[in-house]
Amino acid sequence: MGQQLREWRSASSQRLWLSLLIDTAEEISRPEQLAVPCNPQAITALRAQLARPAQLPIPYASPYSLRN
């Protein structure tokens, strides 16, 4: 989860990303992987990330707000 997604600019990059995603999903869905306990800190970090509102990248927009 330490990796950050980059902007994908080409169709080949998108296919590569999707291929890696599918490979990872297949790898973690194996029975021997499902039996491995997950790191509680990783679960906590994932829950915190999923609790945040989704943000769409807006060209030339600032991440700062006057409401902060």
N, C-alpha and C positions, 0 to 999 in steps of 0.2 A: 504494500500500500504506500510505500515510500516514493513510488514513481508518480510523476505528473504527466498528464496527457498533453501532448503538443497539438498545435493546429495541423491538421492533415490537409495538404493542398492539392494532392493529385489522386487520381483514381487508383493508381497502383499502391500508394501509401494507405488508402482506405482499405483496399483488399488485404494488404499485409496486416494491418491492424485487426481486421475482422478474422483473418486466419489465426493470428496469435490468440485472440479472444476465444475462438472455438477450441483451439488446442488446449488452452488453459482450462476451459470448462470441462472438456473431456478428461483431462488429467485429474482434476479435483473431484470428479464424480465417480472415480474408481472406488470400489468397496474398501480397499486397504487405506485409501486416503480419507474416506469418511470416518474411519475408526480413530484417526489421529485427533487428539483434543486440540482445540483452537486456543490461541493465546488470549487470555481475558482482556489484556490491554488493547489488542487488535480489535476485539469485538466492541469495546467501549469507544474506541476511536471511530470505528465504522458507524456506530449508532449516532455519535455526535455529528458526523459528516452528513448522514442521511436526514438528521433533524433540521439541518439548515435549509432555507428556501433555495430553490433552483434559481440560478442566475443565467440569463442568456447574454452572450457577449454582444454588446452594442458598439458598432464602430464609433470611435472618437468620444466614447462616453467615459466619464470618470467614475471610479469605484467609490468615491467619497460623496457624501450627501450633507446638506445643510441640517438635516434632521439628526445627525449623529451627536 
